[in-house]
Amino acid sequence: MQRLALTLLISLTSTCFCLQAQSASLEISTIFTEVLNKNPTVSDSDWVYYQDLENKLFLIDFESIHQNIVEIVLRNRITNQIVYREDVFDLPVNSIYELDYKSYLKGSYSIELRSFVRTIVHNLEFH
């Protein structure tokens, strides 16, 4: 009889802990989904960026890129001239890169993220 009672007690305790863990997991999942849905980013299949029009900043999330970026190039799309270039090989892979474009003229530009294997290009407009 004691064996049955002990087994029943252990089973009930285990069930309670499992249900509590599932509940906490669902809460965390819900919070994470809400944060992702409110995040003002535009996602491409290879990377995530955000253009802050008010402060004239272009932000790049290096962690979302599936390659190590070694150089960032900003090119005028009309003249095809490079207007900005920076080596970023030494930056951590989980950093967010800020490109301040206040000093550039209005127009069409392309930003190139260069790795050893390929270049990812995104076209943008500066207003």
TORPA-4810 file (N, C-alpha, C, O; in nm, 3 decimals):
<nodes>
NODE_1_0.081_-0.119_0.000_0.000_0.000_0.000_0.087_0.127_0.000_0.057_0.224_-0.069_M
NODE_2_0.194_0.123_0.078_0.282_0.239_0.085_0.353_0.260_-0.049_0.376_0.373_-0.092_Q
NODE_3_0.386_0.150_-0.113_0.453_0.157_-0.242_0.361_0.223_-0.346_0.406_0.307_-0.424_R
NODE_4_0.237_0.187_-0.347_0.139_0.243_-0.440_0.119_0.392_-0.412_0.114_0.472_-0.505_L
NODE_5_0.109_0.429_-0.286_0.090_0.569_-0.249_0.213_0.652_-0.288_0.199_0.764_-0.337_A
NODE_6_0.333_0.597_-0.266_0.455_0.668_-0.300_0.468_0.686_-0.451_0.506_0.793_-0.499_L
NODE_7_0.434_0.582_-0.526_0.438_0.590_-0.672_0.338_0.693_-0.722_0.369_0.771_-0.812_T
NODE_8_0.220_0.694_-0.667_0.116_0.790_-0.705_0.160_0.933_-0.673_0.138_1.024_-0.754_L
NODE_9_0.221_0.954_-0.559_0.269_1.086_-0.518_0.379_1.137_-0.612_0.379_1.253_-0.652_L
NODE_10_0.472_1.049_-0.645_0.580_1.087_-0.737_0.525_1.119_-0.875_0.570_1.214_-0.939_I
NODE_11_0.429_1.041_-0.921_0.369_1.064_-1.052_0.296_1.198_-1.057_0.309_1.272_-1.154_S
NODE_12_0.220_1.229_-0.954_0.148_1.356_-0.950_0.243_1.475_-0.943_0.220_1.577_-1.009_L
NODE_13_0.348_1.462_-0.866_0.447_1.570_-0.855_0.516_1.593_-0.989_0.534_1.708_-1.031_T
NODE_14_0.554_1.487_-1.055_0.619_1.497_-1.186_0.527_1.562_-1.288_0.570_1.646_-1.367_S
NODE_15_0.400_1.523_-1.286_0.302_1.580_-1.379_0.287_1.730_-1.355_0.281_1.807_-1.451_T
NODE_16_0.281_1.770_-1.229_0.269_1.914_-1.197_0.389_1.992_-1.250_0.372_2.100_-1.307_C
NODE_17_0.510_1.939_-1.230_0.630_2.008_-1.279_0.632_2.016_-1.431_0.673_2.118_-1.487_F
NODE_18_0.588_1.910_-1.498_0.586_1.910_-1.645_0.486_2.013_-1.697_0.517_2.086_-1.791_C
NODE_19_0.369_2.020_-1.637_0.268_2.117_-1.680_0.316_2.260_-1.655_0.290_2.349_-1.736_L
NODE_20_0.385_2.282_-1.545_0.437_2.414_-1.513_0.544_2.455_-1.615_0.548_2.571_-1.657_Q
NODE_21_0.629_2.363_-1.653_0.734_2.392_-1.751_0.675_2.424_-1.888_0.723_2.513_-1.957_A
NODE_22_0.570_2.351_-1.927_0.505_2.377_-2.054_0.439_2.514_-2.054_0.445_2.586_-2.154_Q
NODE_23_0.379_2.550_-1.944_0.315_2.681_-1.932_0.418_2.793_-1.945_0.395_2.891_-2.016_S
NODE_24_0.531_2.779_-1.877_0.637_2.880_-1.885_0.693_2.889_-2.026_0.723_2.998_-2.075_A
NODE_25_0.707_2.775_-2.092_0.757_2.773_-2.228_0.663_2.846_-2.322_0.708_2.919_-2.410_S
NODE_26_0.532_2.827_-2.305_0.435_2.895_-2.389_0.438_3.046_-2.366_0.425_3.124_-2.461_L
NODE_27_0.456_3.089_-2.241_0.464_3.232_-2.211_0.585_3.295_-2.277_0.575_3.403_-2.336_E
NODE_28_0.699_3.230_-2.268_0.822_3.282_-2.330_0.805_3.288_-2.481_0.845_3.385_-2.545_I
NODE_29_0.746_3.184_-2.539_0.723_3.181_-2.683_0.632_3.295_-2.727_0.657_3.358_-2.830_S
NODE_30_0.529_3.323_-2.651_0.437_3.431_-2.683_0.507_3.566_-2.676_0.489_3.649_-2.765_T
NODE_31_0.586_3.589_-2.572_0.658_3.714_-2.557_0.757_3.732_-2.671_0.768_3.841_-2.727_I
NODE_32_0.829_3.627_-2.706_0.928_3.633_-2.814_0.861_3.666_-2.947_0.912_3.747_-3.024_F
NODE_33_0.746_3.604_-2.974_0.672_3.630_-3.097_0.626_3.776_-3.102_0.633_3.839_-3.208_T
NODE_34_0.578_3.829_-2.990_0.536_3.969_-2.986_0.652_4.063_-3.015_0.636_4.160_-3.088_E
NODE_35_0.768_4.036_-2.957_0.885_4.119_-2.980_0.925_4.117_-3.127_0.955_4.221_-3.185_V
NODE_36_0.924_3.999_-3.188_0.960_3.988_-3.330_0.860_4.061_-3.419_0.900_4.125_-3.517_L
NODE_37_0.732_4.053_-3.386_0.630_4.119_-3.468_0.637_4.270_-3.458_0.602_4.339_-3.553_N
NODE_38_0.682_4.324_-3.344_0.691_4.469_-3.326_0.824_4.525_-3.373_0.840_4.647_-3.379_K
NODE_39_0.919_4.441_-3.406_1.051_4.485_-3.448_1.044_4.548_-3.586_1.001_4.482_-3.681_N
NODE_40_1.084_4.675_-3.601_1.070_4.743_-3.731_1.182_4.710_-3.829_1.253_4.799_-3.873_P
NODE_41_1.197_4.585_-3.862_1.301_4.546_-3.956_1.239_4.493_-4.083_1.125_4.447_-4.085_T
NODE_42_1.316_4.500_-4.186_1.278_4.440_-4.312_1.374_4.326_-4.333_1.496_4.344_-4.323_V
NODE_43_1.321_4.210_-4.364_1.407_4.093_-4.370_1.417_4.042_-4.513_1.317_4.027_-4.583_S
NODE_44_1.536_4.017_-4.555_1.563_3.953_-4.681_1.602_3.810_-4.646_1.618_3.777_-4.528_D
NODE_45_1.617_3.725_-4.744_1.652_3.587_-4.713_1.792_3.576_-4.654_1.823_3.479_-4.585_S
NODE_46_1.878_3.675_-4.680_2.016_3.667_-4.634_2.050_3.757_-4.516_2.146_3.730_-4.445_D
NODE_47_1.975_3.863_-4.494_2.013_3.957_-4.390_1.897_4.042_-4.345_1.792_4.044_-4.409_W
NODE_48_1.918_4.112_-4.235_1.815_4.198_-4.179_1.873_4.338_-4.167_1.986_4.357_-4.123_V
NODE_49_1.792_4.436_-4.207_1.835_4.574_-4.199_1.720_4.662_-4.154_1.605_4.619_-4.153_Y
NODE_50_1.752_4.785_-4.118_1.651_4.881_-4.078_1.700_5.018_-4.123_1.813_5.056_-4.095_Y
NODE_51_1.614_5.091_-4.192_1.650_5.226_-4.234_1.573_5.325_-4.149_1.450_5.330_-4.155_Q
NODE_52_1.645_5.404_-4.071_1.588_5.508_-3.986_1.587_5.637_-4.066_1.689_5.707_-4.073_D
NODE_53_1.473_5.670_-4.126_1.465_5.787_-4.213_1.479_5.917_-4.136_1.536_6.014_-4.187_L
NODE_54_1.428_5.920_-4.014_1.432_6.043_-3.934_1.576_6.082_-3.896_1.613_6.199_-3.906_E
NODE_55_1.656_5.984_-3.853_1.794_6.011_-3.813_1.896_5.985_-3.923_2.016_6.001_-3.903_N
NODE_56_1.846_5.944_-4.040_1.930_5.915_-4.157_2.038_5.813_-4.123_2.157_5.836_-4.144_K
NODE_57_1.993_5.700_-4.071_2.082_5.588_-4.038_2.034_5.464_-4.111_1.915_5.442_-4.129_L
NODE_58_2.129_5.384_-4.150_2.099_5.253_-4.208_2.168_5.151_-4.117_2.290_5.153_-4.104_F
NODE_59_2.091_5.063_-4.055_2.143_4.967_-3.958_2.141_4.827_-4.018_2.044_4.786_-4.082_L
NODE_60_2.250_4.754_-3.997_2.264_4.619_-4.051_2.294_4.524_-3.937_2.389_4.546_-3.861_I
NODE_61_2.215_4.421_-3.925_2.234_4.320_-3.820_2.326_4.211_-3.875_2.283_4.126_-3.954_D
NODE_62_2.454_4.213_-3.833_2.551_4.116_-3.883_2.518_3.974_-3.840_2.552_3.878_-3.909_F
NODE_63_2.452_3.959_-3.726_2.422_3.825_-3.676_2.326_3.751_-3.767_2.329_3.628_-3.774_E
NODE_64_2.241_3.823_-3.838_2.143_3.758_-3.925_2.200_3.718_-4.060_2.136_3.646_-4.137_S
NODE_65_2.320_3.764_-4.090_2.383_3.732_-4.219_2.454_3.598_-4.206_2.524_3.572_-4.108_I
NODE_66_2.437_3.515_-4.304_2.490_3.379_-4.299_2.636_3.369_-4.343_2.687_3.259_-4.365_H
NODE_67_2.703_3.484_-4.355_2.843_3.485_-4.395_2.916_3.592_-4.315_2.854_3.683_-4.261_Q
NODE_68_3.046_3.582_-4.309_3.127_3.684_-4.243_3.154_3.796_-4.342_3.218_3.776_-4.445_N
NODE_69_3.105_3.913_-4.309_3.123_4.028_-4.397_3.260_4.090_-4.371_3.299_4.110_-4.256_I
NODE_70_3.332_4.118_-4.478_3.466_4.174_-4.465_3.470_4.322_-4.503_3.560_4.395_-4.461_V
NODE_71_3.373_4.366_-4.585_3.375_4.504_-4.631_3.233_4.551_-4.663_3.150_4.476_-4.712_E
NODE_72_3.208_4.678_-4.633_3.082_4.742_-4.669_3.113_4.853_-4.767_3.203_4.934_-4.744_I
NODE_73_3.039_4.857_-4.877_3.060_4.956_-4.982_2.926_5.023_-5.012_2.824_4.956_-5.029_V
NODE_74_2.929_5.156_-5.018_2.812_5.233_-5.060_2.844_5.291_-5.196_2.946_5.358_-5.214_L
NODE_75_2.755_5.265_-5.292_2.781_5.303_-5.431_2.665_5.387_-5.483_2.548_5.354_-5.461_R
NODE_76_2.697_5.496_-5.552_2.596_5.576_-5.620_2.549_5.495_-5.741_2.629_5.458_-5.826_N
NODE_77_2.420_5.468_-5.747_2.369_5.383_-5.856_2.369_5.453_-5.990_2.377_5.387_-6.094_R
NODE_78_2.359_5.586_-5.992_2.356_5.659_-6.119_2.496_5.662_-6.182_2.513_5.632_-6.300_I
NODE_79_2.596_5.699_-6.102_2.732_5.711_-6.155_2.815_5.584_-6.136_2.922_5.571_-6.194_T
NODE_80_2.765_5.492_-6.057_2.834_5.368_-6.022_2.963_5.394_-5.943_3.049_5.307_-5.934_N
NODE_81_2.976_5.513_-5.888_3.095_5.552_-5.812_3.082_5.509_-5.666_2.976_5.521_-5.606_Q
NODE_82_3.192_5.460_-5.610_3.195_5.423_-5.468_3.209_5.551_-5.387_3.304_5.627_-5.405_I
NODE_83_3.113_5.575_-5.297_3.115_5.697_-5.215_3.158_5.668_-5.072_3.191_5.760_-4.997_V
NODE_84_3.157_5.540_-5.033_3.196_5.503_-4.898_3.242_5.359_-4.899_3.184_5.274_-4.967_Y
NODE_85_3.347_5.332_-4.823_3.398_5.195_-4.812_3.460_5.179_-4.674_3.532_5.266_-4.625_R
NODE_86_3.429_5.065_-4.610_3.488_5.038_-4.479_3.513_4.888_-4.462_3.428_4.805_-4.495_E
NODE_87_3.631_4.855_-4.411_3.662_4.717_-4.375_3.597_4.687_-4.241_3.614_4.762_-4.145_D
NODE_88_3.522_4.577_-4.233_3.451_4.541_-4.111_3.485_4.399_-4.066_3.414_4.339_-3.986_V
NODE_89_3.595_4.348_-4.118_3.634_4.211_-4.085_3.656_4.191_-3.936_3.628_4.083_-3.884_F
NODE_90_3.707_4.293_-3.867_3.739_4.281_-3.725_3.619_4.297_-3.633_3.630_4.273_-3.512_D
NODE_91_3.504_4.337_-3.686_3.386_4.353_-3.601_3.330_4.218_-3.558_3.340_4.120_-3.633_L
NODE_92_3.271_4.210_-3.439_3.211_4.084_-3.396_3.094_4.046_-3.487_3.028_4.132_-3.543_P
NODE_93_3.070_3.917_-3.499_2.964_3.870_-3.588_2.824_3.902_-3.535_2.726_3.893_-3.609_V
NODE_94_2.813_3.938_-3.408_2.682_3.969_-3.352_2.659_4.120_-3.337_2.573_4.161_-3.259_N
NODE_95_2.735_4.201_-3.408_2.722_4.346_-3.395_2.616_4.400_-3.491_2.576_4.333_-3.587_S
NODE_96_2.574_4.522_-3.463_2.483_4.593_-3.552_2.560_4.713_-3.606_2.606_4.798_-3.530_I
NODE_97_2.574_4.717_-3.736_2.653_4.821_-3.802_2.562_4.940_-3.834_2.451_4.922_-3.883_Y
NODE_98_2.610_5.061_-3.806_2.536_5.183_-3.835_2.606_5.261_-3.945_2.724_5.294_-3.934_E
NODE_99_2.533_5.289_-4.051_2.582_5.374_-4.158_2.504_5.505_-4.152_2.384_5.508_-4.178_L
NODE_100_2.573_5.613_-4.118_2.512_5.746_-4.110_2.524_5.811_-4.247_2.634_5.835_-4.296_D
NODE_101_2.409_5.840_-4.310_2.413_5.896_-4.445_2.365_6.041_-4.451_2.315_6.086_-4.554_Y
NODE_102_2.380_6.115_-4.341_2.341_6.256_-4.339_2.421_6.340_-4.437_2.368_6.435_-4.495_K
NODE_103_2.546_6.306_-4.457_2.634_6.388_-4.541_2.625_6.355_-4.690_2.690_6.420_-4.771_S
NODE_104_2.546_6.255_-4.727_2.537_6.217_-4.867_2.421_6.288_-4.935_2.320_6.320_-4.872_Y
NODE_105_2.437_6.313_-5.064_2.332_6.378_-5.141_2.211_6.287_-5.157_2.223_6.164_-5.149_L
NODE_106_2.096_6.347_-5.178_1.975_6.269_-5.206_1.997_6.192_-5.335_2.062_6.239_-5.428_K
NODE_107_1.940_6.072_-5.339_1.954_5.995_-5.462_1.945_5.845_-5.440_1.910_5.798_-5.332_G
NODE_108_1.978_5.772_-5.545_1.972_5.626_-5.545_2.111_5.570_-5.517_2.208_5.606_-5.583_S
NODE_109_2.118_5.481_-5.419_2.244_5.419_-5.380_2.223_5.269_-5.368_2.111_5.220_-5.358_Y
NODE_110_2.332_5.198_-5.368_2.328_5.056_-5.337_2.433_5.030_-5.229_2.543_5.084_-5.233_S
NODE_111_2.396_4.946_-5.134_2.490_4.909_-5.030_2.531_4.765_-5.058_2.446_4.678_-5.080_I
NODE_112_2.661_4.742_-5.056_2.714_4.609_-5.085_2.781_4.554_-4.960_2.867_4.619_-4.900_E
NODE_113_2.741_4.437_-4.922_2.804_4.365_-4.811_2.889_4.256_-4.874_2.837_4.159_-4.930_L
NODE_114_3.018_4.273_-4.864_3.109_4.181_-4.932_3.168_4.081_-4.834_3.217_4.117_-4.728_R
NODE_115_3.161_3.956_-4.872_3.225_3.848_-4.796_3.331_3.787_-4.887_3.352_3.833_-4.999_S
NODE_116_3.397_3.684_-4.837_3.498_3.617_-4.920_3.433_3.539_-5.034_3.497_3.512_-5.135_F
NODE_117_3.306_3.504_-5.017_3.240_3.418_-5.113_3.151_3.493_-5.211_3.147_3.459_-5.330_V
NODE_118_3.079_3.594_-5.162_2.987_3.666_-5.249_2.958_3.804_-5.196_3.002_3.841_-5.087_R
NODE_119_2.884_3.881_-5.274_2.844_4.016_-5.236_2.692_4.022_-5.231_2.624_3.980_-5.324_T
NODE_120_2.640_4.074_-5.121_2.497_4.094_-5.105_2.469_4.242_-5.130_2.531_4.328_-5.068_I
NODE_121_2.376_4.270_-5.220_2.348_4.409_-5.259_2.205_4.444_-5.224_2.112_4.365_-5.242_V
NODE_122_2.189_4.566_-5.173_2.054_4.619_-5.145_2.047_4.761_-5.198_2.135_4.843_-5.169_H
NODE_123_1.943_4.791_-5.273_1.925_4.927_-5.326_1.844_5.010_-5.228_1.749_4.961_-5.167_N
NODE_124_1.883_5.138_-5.215_1.810_5.225_-5.124_1.809_5.367_-5.177_1.889_5.405_-5.262_L
NODE_125_1.717_5.446_-5.123_1.702_5.586_-5.161_1.731_5.673_-5.039_1.682_5.647_-4.930_E
NODE_126_1.811_5.776_-5.060_1.836_5.875_-4.956_1.752_5.998_-4.989_1.760_6.052_-5.099_F
NODE_127_1.672_6.043_-4.893_1.584_6.159_-4.912_1.635_6.276_-4.832_1.575_6.384_-4.835_H
</nodes>
